[in-house]
Amino acid sequence: MLASEEWNVVRMQDCIGAIDGTHVDARVSTAEKVAYIGRCGSTTQNVMAVCDFNMCFTFVMSGWEGSAHDSRIFKFAIRNQQHKFPMPPPNKYYLVDAGYPMQRGFLKPFSDTKYHIPDFQRASQSIRGRKEAFNKRHSSLRGVIERSFGVWKKKWVILRDMPTYPFKKQVKILVATMALHNYIRRHPSRDDPEFNVCDEDQSYIPPEAYEYRIGQSLIDNEGDMTNHEAEDGEGAEEMIQLREQITSTLVNEMN
């Protein structure tokens, strides 16, 4: 987990976790294949998950076809009370990427500049401007969900090569492996090599996290309509103001 002083420097102590989507191998009938083929060209189910900063999953929305956009799944999850999405308490928020809406309780990066950590690594860690400063820190913190996905997929190979079970059973397997992931993580007496690697290097993301995904920057994908930004929701203005406050604080600390 991040050192407490780093949280205080950027005033992100009110962040309670991160949200992202990932894809898991899916076996479906010939009649259903078109809907389940996403940008990766394979049949997958699109999975949205929430995790805390201990790399434990706190919510999952699974079973969606691979062609479904992340923002569509997100809106469905938070608008249907029967799914019991863990909405952030007042003045708390989750980190999301640019594919999700900016709204009360959900903080996303500036979308008109580079964002993903690999983008900064290719640029020798250089930061140009206040927006990039915020995006780099946001991406670094939100990387916990990528690490969680990576550990989860590496540990449960069935997620990357799903047998031809009925689709409902495939969804149940996915949820069950997340529960087992949490069980292992919450029992520190169980020495686990995959978690240990991530704990030792918090910038490390297991490559399995990126399977079935397109690892390009926001700018590289600017012309891709599947990567369009979601329309902002209620409370977006207050989150924009919060982003500006955090950015100003971060820039001041850097100077």
Backbone as CSV, one residue per row, in Angstrom:
resi,resn,N_x,N_y,N_z,CA_x,CA_y,CA_z,C_x,C_y,C_z
1,MET,0.842,-1.209,0.000,0.000,0.000,0.000,0.871,1.250,0.000
2,LEU,0.302,2.368,-0.409,1.061,3.592,-0.498,1.345,4.169,0.881
3,ALA,2.492,4.791,0.994,2.852,5.428,2.251,1.878,6.569,2.529
4,SER,1.571,6.762,3.823,0.574,7.767,4.174,1.007,9.161,3.782
5,GLU,2.327,9.445,3.820,2.770,10.783,3.477,2.518,11.090,2.000
6,GLU,2.558,10.085,1.122,2.289,10.329,-0.291,0.831,10.708,-0.489
7,TRP,-0.049,10.030,0.243,-1.467,10.383,0.154,-1.678,11.831,0.573
8,ASN,-1.046,12.226,1.670,-1.265,13.572,2.196,-0.740,14.638,1.254
9,VAL,0.383,14.364,0.583,0.974,15.352,-0.303,0.008,15.735,-1.405
10,VAL,-0.679,14.768,-1.978,-1.556,15.062,-3.112,-3.016,15.175,-2.697
11,ARG,-3.305,15.104,-1.390,-4.661,15.253,-0.875,-5.635,14.270,-1.522
12,MET,-5.209,13.027,-1.627,-6.073,11.992,-2.175,-6.464,11.001,-1.086
13,GLN,-6.423,11.434,0.142,-6.733,10.542,1.243,-8.198,10.130,1.281
14,ASP,-9.042,10.820,0.526,-10.463,10.473,0.499,-10.800,9.447,-0.581
15,CYS,-9.796,8.992,-1.301,-10.020,7.971,-2.321,-10.128,6.608,-1.638
16,ILE,-11.136,5.827,-2.011,-11.359,4.539,-1.341,-11.135,3.338,-2.253
17,GLY,-10.731,3.570,-3.494,-10.485,2.437,-4.369,-10.471,2.838,-5.829
18,ALA,-10.458,1.841,-6.697,-10.382,2.082,-8.131,-11.348,1.168,-8.870
19,ILE,-11.745,1.620,-10.056,-12.696,0.874,-10.889,-12.114,0.732,-12.289
20,ASP,-12.296,-0.444,-12.861,-11.892,-0.633,-14.251,-12.579,-1.872,-14.802
21,GLY,-12.456,-2.035,-16.104,-12.996,-3.222,-16.745,-11.873,-4.081,-17.290
22,THR,-12.134,-5.362,-17.407,-11.175,-6.273,-18.021,-11.957,-7.327,-18.783
23,HIS,-11.253,-8.103,-19.578,-11.908,-9.134,-20.382,-11.399,-10.508,-19.990
24,VAL,-12.315,-11.452,-19.962,-12.014,-12.839,-19.612,-12.492,-13.725,-20.756
25,ASP,-11.740,-14.758,-21.057,-12.097,-15.677,-22.130,-13.511,-16.214,-21.936
26,ALA,-14.282,-16.250,-23.020,-15.659,-16.742,-22.954,-15.909,-17.718,-24.092
27,ARG,-16.652,-18.759,-23.787,-17.063,-19.733,-24.802,-18.569,-19.630,-24.971
28,VAL,-18.976,-19.197,-26.148,-20.397,-18.993,-26.415,-20.776,-19.693,-27.716
29,SER,-22.065,-19.802,-27.956,-22.549,-20.449,-29.161,-22.226,-19.616,-30.398
30,THR,-22.251,-20.250,-31.543,-21.971,-19.551,-32.800,-22.908,-18.373,-32.997
31,ALA,-24.156,-18.532,-32.613,-25.146,-17.469,-32.792,-24.835,-16.239,-31.942
32,GLU,-24.106,-16.410,-30.832,-23.818,-15.304,-29.918,-22.441,-14.689,-30.138
33,LYS,-21.623,-15.286,-30.980,-20.219,-14.893,-31.070,-20.020,-13.424,-31.436
34,VAL,-20.802,-12.906,-32.353,-20.587,-11.530,-32.805,-20.635,-10.554,-31.642
35,ALA,-21.619,-10.695,-30.776,-21.760,-9.775,-29.638,-20.608,-9.905,-28.652
36,TYR,-20.018,-11.081,-28.558,-18.971,-11.311,-27.558,-17.561,-11.059,-28.086
37,ILE,-17.446,-10.671,-29.341,-16.129,-10.349,-29.886,-15.874,-8.858,-29.715
38,GLY,-14.875,-8.531,-28.914,-14.519,-7.133,-28.700,-13.389,-6.725,-29.611
39,ARG,-12.675,-5.647,-29.235,-11.584,-5.134,-30.058,-10.431,-6.125,-30.179
40,CYS,-10.321,-7.041,-29.233,-9.221,-8.009,-29.261,-9.428,-9.078,-30.328
41,GLY,-10.639,-9.213,-30.843,-10.911,-10.204,-31.869,-11.289,-11.567,-31.346
42,SER,-11.314,-11.743,-30.022,-11.681,-13.011,-29.401,-13.017,-12.867,-28.686
43,THR,-13.661,-13.997,-28.415,-14.912,-13.956,-27.648,-14.573,-13.838,-26.169
44,THR,-15.057,-12.785,-25.564,-14.781,-12.530,-24.154,-16.023,-12.014,-23.457
45,GLN,-15.997,-12.081,-22.145,-16.982,-11.347,-21.357,-16.270,-10.152,-20.741
46,ASN,-16.937,-9.013,-20.786,-16.398,-7.781,-20.241,-16.803,-7.702,-18.770
47,VAL,-15.828,-7.532,-17.907,-16.042,-7.567,-16.458,-15.647,-6.234,-15.847
48,MET,-16.549,-5.615,-15.100,-16.215,-4.413,-14.355,-16.012,-4.779,-12.899
49,ALA,-14.938,-4.277,-12.320,-14.659,-4.581,-10.915,-14.241,-3.337,-10.166
50,VAL,-14.480,-3.366,-8.871,-14.013,-2.335,-7.946,-13.042,-3.015,-6.997
51,CYS,-11.935,-2.348,-6.685,-11.014,-2.923,-5.705,-10.580,-1.838,-4.726
52,ASP,-10.148,-2.284,-3.548,-9.605,-1.356,-2.563,-8.090,-1.319,-2.721
53,PHE,-7.412,-0.595,-1.846,-5.967,-0.456,-1.987,-5.192,-1.591,-1.324
54,ASN,-5.918,-2.625,-0.936,-5.283,-3.857,-0.477,-5.388,-4.933,-1.559
55,MET,-5.765,-4.522,-2.768,-5.877,-5.415,-3.927,-6.977,-6.451,-3.744
56,CYS,-8.010,-6.119,-2.972,-9.165,-6.998,-2.821,-10.328,-6.440,-3.639
57,PHE,-11.042,-7.333,-4.295,-12.208,-6.921,-5.069,-13.395,-6.702,-4.132
58,THR,-14.057,-5.564,-4.285,-15.187,-5.244,-3.418,-16.518,-5.260,-4.164
59,PHE,-16.442,-5.370,-5.494,-17.655,-5.463,-6.306,-17.272,-5.984,-7.675
60,VAL,-18.166,-6.769,-8.269,-17.940,-7.233,-9.639,-19.264,-7.248,-10.392
61,MET,-19.213,-6.806,-11.648,-20.350,-6.893,-12.561,-19.855,-7.703,-13.752
62,SER,-20.302,-8.940,-13.851,-19.779,-9.855,-14.863,-20.884,-10.324,-15.794
63,GLY,-20.479,-11.042,-16.848,-21.435,-11.634,-17.767,-21.761,-10.791,-18.977
64,TRP,-21.135,-9.623,-19.098,-21.428,-8.748,-20.235,-20.632,-9.185,-21.463
65,GLU,-21.218,-8.990,-22.633,-20.552,-9.364,-23.870,-19.301,-8.511,-24.084
66,GLY,-18.316,-9.093,-24.760,-17.041,-8.412,-24.955,-17.129,-7.112,-25.713
67,SER,-18.178,-6.917,-26.511,-18.321,-5.682,-27.278,-18.936,-4.543,-26.470
68,ALA,-19.403,-4.824,-25.254,-20.042,-3.792,-24.432,-19.015,-2.750,-23.979
69,HIS,-19.397,-1.484,-24.009,-18.497,-0.421,-23.566,-18.495,-0.341,-22.041
70,ASP,-17.328,-0.018,-21.489,-17.185,0.047,-20.030,-18.198,0.986,-19.387
71,SER,-18.448,2.133,-20.010,-19.359,3.105,-19.398,-20.780,2.568,-19.339
72,ARG,-21.165,1.752,-20.301,-22.508,1.157,-20.293,-22.659,0.211,-19.104
73,ILE,-21.651,-0.592,-18.863,-21.701,-1.527,-17.736,-21.717,-0.755,-16.417
74,PHE,-20.890,0.277,-16.339,-20.817,1.105,-15.130,-22.177,1.716,-14.798
75,LYS,-22.820,2.325,-15.789,-24.111,2.972,-15.555,-25.166,1.954,-15.129
76,PHE,-25.128,0.782,-15.738,-26.076,-0.257,-15.371,-25.868,-0.674,-13.916
77,ALA,-24.609,-0.804,-13.514,-24.294,-1.265,-12.156,-24.748,-0.272,-11.093
78,ILE,-24.494,1.025,-11.320,-24.788,1.997,-10.262,-26.249,2.422,-10.245
79,ARG,-26.973,2.214,-11.342,-28.367,2.669,-11.409,-29.364,1.608,-10.977
80,ASN,-28.938,0.383,-10.826,-29.836,-0.699,-10.432,-29.509,-1.132,-9.010
81,GLN,-30.344,-0.735,-8.066,-30.061,-0.960,-6.653,-29.938,-2.435,-6.294
82,GLN,-30.581,-3.309,-7.083,-30.523,-4.728,-6.747,-29.110,-5.294,-6.860
83,HIS,-28.233,-4.585,-7.580,-26.856,-5.056,-7.717,-25.993,-4.652,-6.523
84,LYS,-26.507,-3.755,-5.702,-25.837,-3.336,-4.457,-24.420,-2.811,-4.702
85,PHE,-24.301,-1.948,-5.689,-23.009,-1.312,-5.940,-22.598,-0.497,-4.712
86,PRO,-21.357,-0.619,-4.247,-20.915,0.102,-3.037,-20.617,1.575,-3.338
87,MET,-21.652,2.378,-3.393,-21.466,3.795,-3.691,-20.562,4.432,-2.633
88,PRO,-19.681,5.339,-3.054,-18.787,5.975,-2.080,-19.561,6.848,-1.102
89,PRO,-19.160,6.877,0.161,-19.803,7.770,1.130,-19.574,9.225,0.738
90,PRO,-20.298,10.151,1.349,-20.094,11.574,1.055,-18.627,11.976,1.219
91,ASN,-18.139,12.748,0.261,-16.764,13.264,0.255,-15.701,12.197,0.024
92,LYS,-16.113,11.001,-0.361,-15.182,9.952,-0.750,-15.372,9.667,-2.237
93,TYR,-14.396,9.000,-2.848,-14.525,8.759,-4.283,-13.642,7.595,-4.731
94,TYR,-13.977,7.100,-5.916,-13.176,6.087,-6.601,-12.402,6.753,-7.735
95,LEU,-11.286,6.133,-8.120,-10.550,6.546,-9.301,-11.047,5.742,-10.499
96,VAL,-11.330,6.423,-11.595,-11.758,5.765,-12.830,-10.939,6.343,-13.986
97,ASP,-10.917,5.624,-15.118,-10.202,6.174,-16.262,-11.150,6.972,-17.144
98,ALA,-10.635,7.451,-18.277,-11.398,8.379,-19.105,-12.595,7.738,-19.792
99,GLY,-12.689,6.413,-19.770,-13.835,5.743,-20.364,-15.083,5.789,-19.504
100,TYR,-14.936,6.293,-18.292,-16.066,6.383,-17.367,-16.501,7.835,-17.210
101,PRO,-17.720,8.076,-16.758,-18.162,9.462,-16.576,-17.542,10.096,-15.338
102,MET,-17.310,11.382,-15.427,-16.939,12.152,-14.235,-18.250,12.524,-13.554
103,GLN,-18.425,12.075,-12.332,-19.612,12.430,-11.568,-19.295,12.286,-10.099
104,ARG,-20.203,12.733,-9.262,-19.947,12.751,-7.831,-19.498,11.371,-7.344
105,GLY,-18.331,11.330,-6.734,-17.815,10.072,-6.199,-16.913,9.303,-7.145
106,PHE,-16.669,9.856,-8.354,-15.852,9.158,-9.346,-14.942,10.175,-10.028
107,LEU,-13.639,10.019,-9.821,-12.654,10.998,-10.296,-11.839,10.410,-11.434
108,LYS,-11.877,11.075,-12.594,-11.126,10.574,-13.737,-10.026,11.564,-14.127
109,PRO,-9.097,11.156,-14.980,-7.974,12.017,-15.349,-8.355,13.047,-16.404
110,PHE,-7.419,13.935,-16.691,-7.565,14.825,-17.836,-7.422,13.972,-19.088
111,SER,-8.361,14.099,-20.009,-8.370,13.205,-21.162,-7.608,13.737,-22.362
112,ASP,-7.157,14.995,-22.313,-6.488,15.576,-23.469,-4.972,15.555,-23.342
113,THR,-4.449,14.649,-22.530,-3.004,14.499,-22.401,-2.714,13.057,-22.018
114,LYS,-1.446,12.670,-22.045,-1.116,11.263,-21.790,-1.484,10.882,-20.369
115,TYR,-1.795,9.613,-20.221,-2.305,9.160,-18.930,-1.638,7.886,-18.426
116,HIS,-1.586,6.846,-19.251,-1.157,5.537,-18.772,0.324,5.531,-18.393
117,ILE,0.663,4.804,-17.347,2.043,4.723,-16.863,3.019,4.334,-17.975
118,PRO,2.699,3.356,-18.842,3.634,3.045,-19.933,3.941,4.245,-20.822
119,ASP,2.994,5.177,-20.960,3.246,6.377,-21.748,4.367,7.203,-21.130
120,PHE,4.361,7.321,-19.802,5.408,8.072,-19.118,6.732,7.316,-19.152
121,GLN,6.671,5.989,-19.059,7.895,5.195,-19.105,8.588,5.331,-20.456
122,ARG,7.793,5.372,-21.531,8.380,5.548,-22.861,8.978,6.943,-23.024
123,ALA,8.489,7.885,-22.229,8.973,9.262,-22.318,9.986,9.571,-21.223
124,SER,10.639,8.540,-20.717,11.680,8.693,-19.689,11.168,9.385,-18.429
125,GLN,9.922,9.096,-18.085,9.312,9.613,-16.860,9.119,11.132,-16.882
126,SER,9.319,11.776,-18.023,9.202,13.228,-18.082,7.739,13.652,-17.940
127,ILE,7.541,14.796,-17.288,6.207,15.358,-17.093,6.194,16.769,-17.656
128,ARG,5.241,17.037,-18.525,5.126,18.362,-19.116,3.756,18.938,-18.760
129,GLY,3.773,19.888,-17.846,2.539,20.572,-17.500,1.801,19.960,-16.327
130,ARG,0.882,20.739,-15.804,0.150,20.361,-14.596,-0.795,19.181,-14.842
131,LYS,-1.374,19.110,-16.051,-2.298,18.015,-16.333,-1.569,16.673,-16.332
132,GLU,-0.392,16.643,-16.917,0.378,15.400,-16.911,0.802,15.026,-15.496
133,ALA,1.085,16.030,-14.676,1.462,15.753,-13.289,0.323,15.047,-12.561
134,PHE,-0.892,15.555,-12.752,-2.043,14.906,-12.126,-2.262,13.515,-12.712
135,ASN,-2.218,13.413,-14.031,-2.494,12.131,-14.670,-1.512,11.047,-14.252
136,LYS,-0.242,11.419,-14.102,0.739,10.418,-13.693,0.432,9.899,-12.297
137,ARG,0.083,10.795,-11.380,-0.230,10.351,-10.018,-1.533,9.556,-9.998
138,HIS,-2.522,10.025,-10.726,-3.804,9.316,-10.810,-3.582,7.898,-11.347
139,SER,-2.804,7.788,-12.435,-2.544,6.489,-13.044,-1.774,5.578,-12.104
140,SER,-0.835,6.165,-11.380,-0.047,5.372,-10.434,-0.926,4.774,-9.348
141,LEU,-1.848,5.578,-8.815,-2.741,5.089,-7.773,-3.770,4.113,-8.322
142,ARG,-4.308,4.415,-9.507,-5.321,3.547,-10.090,-4.737,2.231,-10.578
143,GLY,-3.407,2.168,-10.652,-2.749,0.930,-11.056,-3.051,-0.243,-10.141
144,VAL,-3.593,0.020,-8.954,-3.920,-1.080,-8.044,-4.945,-2.024,-8.668
145,ILE,-5.864,-1.502,-9.466,-6.858,-2.371,-10.085,-6.212,-3.212,-11.179
146,GLU,-5.223,-2.666,-11.891,-4.510,-3.434,-12.903,-3.691,-4.547,-12.251
147,ARG,-3.043,-4.227,-11.134,-2.271,-5.259,-10.427,-3.198,-6.353,-9.906
148,SER,-4.356,-5.947,-9.422,-5.317,-6.933,-8.917,-5.776,-7.856,-10.032
149,PHE,-6.098,-7.272,-11.192,-6.492,-8.092,-12.333,-5.358,-9.038,-12.735
150,GLY,-4.133,-8.518,-12.737,-2.993,-9.334,-13.153,-2.759,-10.526,-12.254
151,VAL,-2.774,-10.295,-10.933,-2.602,-11.392,-9.982,-3.725,-12.413,-10.122
152,TRP,-4.935,-11.905,-10.238,-6.124,-12.764,-10.363,-6.032,-13.661,-11.596
153,LYS,-5.709,-13.096,-12.735,-5.642,-13.875,-13.968,-4.449,-14.839,-13.982
154,LYS,-3.355,-14.410,-13.413,-2.185,-15.284,-13.377,-2.439,-16.493,-12.496
155,LYS,-3.141,-16.277,-11.414,-3.392,-17.363,-10.461,-4.432,-18.348,-10.984
156,TRP,-5.421,-17.869,-11.715,-6.519,-18.719,-12.183,-6.471,-18.794,-13.708
157,VAL,-5.726,-19.754,-14.191,-5.508,-19.908,-15.635,-6.820,-20.152,-16.378
158,ILE,-7.807,-20.705,-15.702,-9.100,-20.990,-16.328,-9.723,-19.720,-16.904
159,LEU,-9.382,-18.555,-16.359,-9.926,-17.293,-16.842,-9.378,-16.933,-18.224
160,ARG,-8.228,-17.495,-18.568,-7.598,-17.209,-19.854,-7.820,-18.313,-20.872
161,ASP,-8.416,-19.421,-20.437,-8.713,-20.545,-21.333,-9.932,-21.274,-20.777
162,MET,-11.074,-20.633,-20.919,-12.304,-21.132,-20.299,-12.816,-22.387,-21.016
163,PRO,-13.161,-23.434,-20.270,-13.773,-24.617,-20.884,-15.160,-24.282,-21.438
164,THR,-15.704,-25.176,-22.199,-17.004,-24.939,-22.844,-18.160,-25.269,-21.902
165,TYR,-18.137,-24.659,-20.738,-19.262,-24.786,-19.813,-20.393,-23.879,-20.291
166,PRO,-21.625,-24.116,-19.815,-22.695,-23.145,-20.073,-22.246,-21.768,-19.596
167,PHE,-22.670,-20.725,-20.301,-22.150,-19.391,-19.999,-22.439,-18.968,-18.562
168,LYS,-23.608,-19.305,-18.036,-23.918,-18.945,-16.651,-22.903,-19.549,-15.680
169,LYS,-22.423,-20.747,-15.995,-21.419,-21.377,-15.142,-20.080,-20.662,-15.284
170,GLN,-19.766,-20.194,-16.479,-18.532,-19.433,-16.681,-18.528,-18.178,-15.816
171,VAL,-19.673,-17.521,-15.736,-19.787,-16.310,-14.911,-19.592,-16.653,-13.440
172,LYS,-20.174,-17.756,-12.999,-20.033,-18.168,-11.600,-18.580,-18.511,-11.272
173,ILE,-17.883,-19.130,-12.211,-16.467,-19.449,-11.996,-15.670,-18.163,-11.795
174,LEU,-15.948,-17.169,-12.625,-15.259,-15.884,-12.511,-15.449,-15.280,-11.124
175,VAL,-16.688,-15.231,-10.659,-16.977,-14.639,-9.351,-16.328,-15.452,-8.236
176,ALA,-16.360,-16.783,-8.363,-15.771,-17.647,-7.334,-14.265,-17.428,-7.222
177,THR,-13.591,-17.263,-8.356,-12.146,-17.046,-8.302,-11.804,-15.695,-7.692
178,MET,-12.675,-14.700,-7.875,-12.450,-13.418,-7.203,-12.585,-13.564,-5.689
179,ALA,-13.545,-14.366,-5.258,-13.720,-14.596,-3.822,-12.488,-15.297,-3.249
180,LEU,-11.959,-16.258,-3.984,-10.753,-16.958,-3.534,-9.547,-16.018,-3.531
181,HIS,-9.471,-15.153,-4.517,-8.419,-14.130,-4.568,-8.443,-13.292,-3.287
182,ASN,-9.630,-12.840,-2.894,-9.761,-12.041,-1.674,-9.386,-12.838,-0.436
183,TYR,-9.802,-14.096,-0.394,-9.508,-14.940,0.769,-8.002,-15.074,0.962
184,ILE,-7.285,-15.320,-0.140,-5.833,-15.464,-0.056,-5.195,-14.161,0.402
185,ARG,-5.670,-13.056,-0.156,-5.078,-11.764,0.174,-5.311,-11.384,1.633
186,ARG,-6.452,-11.710,2.162,-6.805,-11.287,3.518,-6.253,-12.202,4.595
187,HIS,-5.517,-13.225,4.197,-4.889,-14.123,5.167,-3.381,-14.037,4.988
188,PRO,-2.742,-13.039,5.611,-1.306,-12.805,5.406,-0.420,-13.974,5.820
189,SER,-0.950,-14.899,6.611,-0.155,-16.069,6.980,0.114,-16.959,5.772
190,ARG,-0.696,-16.769,4.711,-0.511,-17.538,3.484,0.449,-16.760,2.577
191,ASP,1.681,-17.214,2.521,2.684,-16.541,1.703,2.369,-16.784,0.234
192,ASP,2.085,-15.714,-0.500,1.648,-15.866,-1.876,2.616,-15.155,-2.817
193,PRO,3.234,-15.865,-3.751,4.268,-15.255,-4.604,3.750,-14.153,-5.509
194,GLU,2.530,-14.308,-6.055,2.017,-13.282,-6.961,1.762,-11.967,-6.229
195,PHE,1.148,-12.042,-5.061,0.927,-10.833,-4.277,2.253,-10.244,-3.797
196,ASN,3.192,-11.106,-3.434,4.482,-10.631,-2.921,5.216,-9.772,-3.941
197,VAL,5.188,-10.175,-5.206,5.870,-9.409,-6.248,5.276,-8.010,-6.350
198,CYS,3.956,-7.919,-6.294,3.295,-6.613,-6.388,3.549,-5.759,-5.156
199,ASP,3.647,-6.390,-3.994,3.921,-5.643,-2.770,5.337,-5.083,-2.765
200,GLU,6.261,-5.820,-3.348,7.658,-5.388,-3.380,7.897,-4.272,-4.388
201,ASP,7.137,-4.274,-5.470,7.281,-3.251,-6.506,5.889,-2.789,-6.914
202,GLN,5.456,-1.646,-6.377,4.096,-1.185,-6.614,3.890,-0.600,-8.002
203,SER,4.941,-0.523,-8.784,4.784,-0.113,-10.174,4.642,-1.318,-11.098
204,TYR,4.835,-2.509,-10.543,4.779,-3.721,-11.363,3.330,-4.145,-11.600
205,ILE,3.005,-4.408,-12.858,1.695,-4.921,-13.226,1.894,-6.226,-13.978
206,PRO,1.403,-7.344,-13.469,1.569,-8.611,-14.179,1.043,-8.508,-15.604
207,PRO,1.781,-9.035,-16.572,1.348,-8.912,-17.985,-0.012,-9.534,-18.254
208,GLU,-0.430,-10.484,-17.425,-1.742,-11.105,-17.618,-2.879,-10.090,-17.524
209,ALA,-2.620,-8.956,-16.858,-3.657,-7.924,-16.717,-4.078,-7.366,-18.061
210,TYR,-3.174,-7.424,-19.042,-3.443,-6.791,-20.327,-3.926,-7.758,-21.396
211,GLU,-4.138,-9.000,-21.056,-4.649,-9.943,-22.044,-6.053,-9.536,-22.476
212,TYR,-6.300,-9.628,-23.751,-7.577,-9.242,-24.367,-7.830,-7.751,-24.291
213,ARG,-6.782,-6.956,-24.063,-6.983,-5.518,-23.983,-6.031,-4.810,-24.934
214,ILE,-6.370,-3.568,-25.280,-5.537,-2.745,-26.137,-4.769,-1.780,-25.253
215,GLY,-3.464,-1.953,-25.136,-2.664,-1.140,-24.218,-2.117,0.115,-24.847
216,GLN,-2.982,0.936,-25.423,-2.550,2.167,-26.048,-2.937,3.365,-25.195
217,SER,-2.317,4.492,-25.505,-2.627,5.709,-24.753,-3.943,6.294,-25.227
218,LEU,-4.468,7.236,-24.455,-5.710,7.905,-24.829,-5.541,8.667,-26.138
219,ILE,-4.380,9.275,-26.318,-4.143,10.042,-27.530,-4.050,9.111,-28.733
220,ASP,-3.371,7.964,-28.580,-3.270,7.008,-29.671,-4.635,6.526,-30.112
221,ASN,-5.571,6.453,-29.184,-6.896,5.917,-29.458,-7.928,6.996,-29.754
222,GLU,-7.459,8.192,-29.976,-8.376,9.322,-30.113,-9.416,9.092,-31.201
223,GLY,-9.013,8.425,-32.289,-9.941,8.226,-33.380,-10.771,6.977,-33.261
224,ASP,-10.605,6.230,-32.205,-11.320,4.971,-32.020,-12.622,5.237,-31.286
225,MET,-13.740,5.050,-31.939,-15.028,5.380,-31.339,-15.362,4.498,-30.153
226,THR,-14.730,3.327,-30.054,-15.003,2.460,-28.908,-14.371,3.020,-27.644
227,ASN,-13.482,4.023,-27.795,-12.809,4.592,-26.640,-13.344,5.981,-26.303
228,HIS,-14.529,6.302,-26.789,-15.062,7.639,-26.548,-15.280,7.862,-25.053
229,GLU,-15.218,9.119,-24.660,-15.450,9.451,-23.262,-16.925,9.339,-22.926
230,ALA,-17.205,8.880,-21.735,-18.593,8.812,-21.289,-19.077,10.204,-20.918
231,GLU,-20.348,10.424,-21.102,-20.935,11.717,-20.751,-20.920,11.897,-19.241
232,ASP,-20.492,13.069,-18.797,-20.408,13.341,-17.359,-21.792,13.319,-16.725
233,GLY,-21.819,13.005,-15.418,-23.075,12.884,-14.713,-23.232,13.929,-13.621
234,GLU,-24.185,13.688,-12.739,-24.485,14.628,-11.657,-23.281,14.773,-10.725
235,GLY,-22.983,16.003,-10.379,-21.858,16.265,-9.478,-20.524,16.353,-10.187
236,ALA,-20.541,16.385,-11.525,-19.280,16.429,-12.278,-18.483,17.691,-11.953
237,GLU,-19.172,18.812,-11.795,-18.476,20.075,-11.573,-17.683,20.055,-10.265
238,GLU,-18.252,19.472,-9.224,-17.513,19.442,-7.959,-16.300,18.518,-8.044
239,MET,-16.396,17.469,-8.879,-15.242,16.590,-9.053,-14.175,17.265,-9.903
240,ILE,-14.598,18.085,-10.861,-13.641,18.857,-11.653,-12.890,19.832,-10.753
241,GLN,-13.618,20.464,-9.836,-12.972,21.380,-8.894,-12.000,20.637,-7.986
242,LEU,-12.399,19.435,-7.551,-11.499,18.638,-6.711,-10.242,18.279,-7.489
243,ARG,-10.398,17.909,-8.740,-9.240,17.568,-9.567,-8.295,18.755,-9.695
244,GLU,-8.871,19.951,-9.846,-8.045,21.153,-9.938,-7.306,21.414,-8.627
245,GLN,-7.978,21.209,-7.508,-7.339,21.418,-6.204,-6.176,20.452,-6.006
246,ILE,-6.407,19.196,-6.339,-5.348,18.190,-6.200,-4.178,18.528,-7.121
247,THR,-4.502,18.933,-8.344,-3.456,19.268,-9.314,-2.608,20.432,-8.824
248,SER,-3.255,21.466,-8.309,-2.518,22.632,-7.811,-1.615,22.254,-6.646
249,THR,-2.129,21.445,-5.749,-1.331,21.009,-4.602,-0.128,20.195,-5.051
250,LEU,-0.372,19.303,-6.001,0.718,18.462,-6.497,1.797,19.290,-7.179
251,VAL,1.387,20.243,-8.005,2.347,21.087,-8.704,3.152,21.926,-7.716
252,ASN,2.496,22.449,-6.692,3.190,23.237,-5.668,4.225,22.400,-4.938
253,GLU,3.879,21.146,-4.655,4.819,20.258,-3.975,6.027,19.940,-4.851
254,MET,5.809,19.923,-6.153,6.904,19.605,-7.080,7.856,20.780,-7.276
255,ASN,7.342,21.996,-7.079,8.168,23.192,-7.320,9.013,23.566,-6.105
